[in-house]
Amino acid sequence: MNQLALIEKTRSLIAAGDITGAESALTELADTDGDGALVVVLEQLAPKDILAVIREYDQSKESIVNLLITPAQFARAMVIEKQYKDLNHTHLRGMVNSVIFRDDADPVEFLNAIAMLEGGSEAMADYFAERWSRIEAFARTGTFDTAEEDGDMLSEQALFASAYAKARVELDEVADQDWMQLAWLMRYECPDLFIETLLVMRAKAQAHDLGLAQDEELPEDDGKVETGDTDRGHATPAARDDEEESAI
């Protein structure tokens, strides 16, 4: 099958909700024509189609797509992940960890690509959603220990003033290929993204305290679908043209 035909087949399978079939088709291409051929195809797929495949990460098997996706492609896919109504962000965290911490990757390259895009800090805030108090502690004290109180949360000005403070915790102490390692890399390698992400998390927490529903922050026509459907491979969100272009 030539690459153009494969691209159309992949798009059709994803549109039909057959994510497993789409990934199998891409894997078969890499097996028969080599990784280079798959890289070419990935460059021509829309971010929403790449996202549909990589967010269904399965720890029990290795995904060739997750192994070959570039930082720029991953960032474009990640910023539109919010189209899925995944309130627990389980798929987002699995997808991020599997790609950013793959064996041959430089996590900072991925973080820099995410920081370059509008919506990057919002996506990272969703990734850390369950860890807000510990991220605040890390910003304030340099450790993830919420018991180590050191006054009120830092102001935005103080956050930028302390952006290049010396690390109190060494990277190898938090190298868990999970949220702690990612938070450390953001604070000390991509401080602007770290601060912007923390400010977004604060805004979300304030909205929650005020009793605002999550959907009240979103346009009425947000293109979301229930995660339960996507988890069963029955649907993918239909990205509007303006959303997809803004991600690219």
N, C-alpha and C positions, 0 to 999 in steps of 0.2 A: 504494500500500500504506500503511495507517495505521501509526502508530508502534508500537502494541501488536503488530500482526502482524509488523512488522519486528524487534522485540525477540525474539519467539519464533523467527523465522527465523534471526536471528543466533546465538541460543543453540544452535539445532539444528545449524547449520553448524559451529560451534565444537566441539560435542560429537562431531560426526562427523569432526573433524579437518580440515575444509575451511576453513582460516584465510584463504586467499586469497578464497574465496567470501564469507566473512563480512565481510572488509574491503571487498570490492566492493559488497556490499549497503549498507554504511554510507556509502561514498563516493557511491553513487547517490542516497541520501537527501539528502545535502548538496547534490548537483548539482541535484536537482529541487525540494527544499523549503527549501534554504538552510542555512547553518551552524547557525543557531539550533535547527532541528529536530534536527540531529545532537547538539547539546549536550544537549538534553532526553533523547534516547535513551541517551546515554552515562551520564547521571545514574541511569538505571534498570538499567543492566547491572551484573552482579556484578563485583567486582575481578578475579576469576580469568578472566572472559571478556574484559575489557579487556586484561588482561595477555597473553592468548593472541594478541591482535592486535598490540599494540605491540612485543612482544619479537621479532617477525619483521621487524624494520626492514630495509629494503632501500635502500642509499645511492643506487641508480640511479633511484629514484622518490620523490616526495613523498607522505607519508601524511597524509591529512586528519585521521585520528584522533590521530596524534602532535601535530598542530598545534593541536588543540582541547582536548585533555585538560587538566584543571585540576591544580594542584599537589596538592590533596587526593586526587583520583582517582589520580594517578600514584603518590603515596606508598603508598596502600592496595594498589595493584597490585605495586609494587616489593617490599614486605616479604614477599609470598608467592611471589616469583620463585624462591626456594630450592626450591620443590616440583619444579622441573625439575632433572634430574640433569645439569647443564651444568658440568662440572668446571673448564673453562677460563673460564667466565663471559663468553664472547664475546657472547652475546645481551644479557646484562645491560649490558655496557659500551656496546654500540651503541644500545640502547634509552635509556639514561640520557643519552648525549651528544646524541641526536637530539631529545629532548624538552626537556631542561634548557637547551640552548644554541640552541633555535630562535630565530628573529629577534625575535619579539615578547615573549619570556619574560624574567622576572627570575629568574636562577638561585637567588638567595637565598630567594625565596618557595618554590621547590621544596625546597630544603635544610631550611628551617624546617618544612615540612609533613612531611618525612621524619623530622626530629628529634622530632616530636610523637608518633610512633607507636612502640609496642613492636616491636622488630625492625629499626628504622631503621638503627641503627649496625651491626648484623650485615649488612644489605644493602649498606651502604657499604663494609664490610670486604671483602665479596666483590668489589665493584667495583674496589677497590685491591689485590686479592690478589697480583697480579704485581709490585707496586711497594712492598712492605713496607719494604725497606731504605732506599728513597729517601724514603718518608713519615717514617720514623724520623729520617733526616738532616734533613728539613725541620722536624720538631718540635724537634730539638736545636739546629740552627744557623741556621735560617731560610732555608736554601738546599737545593736538591735534589741537591747534590754529595756523594756518599757518600765521596769522597776527603778531604773536609774533616772530619777526625776531631776531635771536641771532647769526648773522654771517653766514659763509659758512657751508655747511654740514660737519659733523664730518668725520674725516679720519677713516680708518679701525682700526688703533691703538687707536684712541680716543674712538671709539665705545666700544672696549673691555675694555678700562680703565674706562669707565663710566657704565659698565654693571651692577654693583651692587649699583648704585646711589639710594638714597632714593627717593621714589615715591612722585611726586608733586601732583598727582591726585590719590585719593583713589579709590579702586576697586568698591565700591558701587556707585561711581559717574558715572561709565561707564558700569555698569552691564546691558547691553542691549541685552545680548545673541546674539551678532552680532560682527562685526569686531573690534569695540573699546575694548570690553571686551577681545576678543581673543588677540589683540595686547598687552594689559596691562599684561595679563597672560604670554605671550611669553617674554616680556621684563623683567619682575620681577621674573618669575618662571622658564623660559627656555631661558636665555639670549643668549646662543650660537645659538639657532635656530632663535631667533629674529634677531641677527646680520647677520647670513648667509642669511636669507630671504631678509633683506634690501640690502645686497650686490648684490643678484640676481636681485632685482628690479632695482637697479642702472644700472646694466649691460644691462637689457632689455630696460631701458629708453635711455641709450646711443646708443644702436643699433637702436632704433626708430629714434633718432635725426640724426643719420647718414644715415637714409633712407633705412635701411635694412628691407626687408620683413620678417615677422615672420617665414615663412616657410624656409627661408634661413638658419636658425639656426638648422634645423632638417634634419635627413637623408631623402634621396629621398623616400625610402620605409618606411614611418613612421606608416603605419597601420591605418591611420586616416580615418574617414568617416564624411560626412556632418552631423552636429548636427540636421539639419532639419529632416533628415531621422530618427534619433534615437528618437527625440522628438515625432514623430508620431508612434513610436514603430515598425518601418520598418526595422531597422538594428541595429547591435551592432558591434563595431570594433573587428576585428579578431587579437588578440594579438599574436605576434610571440613567439615561444617557448623561445627564449633567453630573450625577454622582460619580460615574465611572471616569468621565473626563477629568473631574477635579482630582481624582486619585492618581491619574496618570500625569 
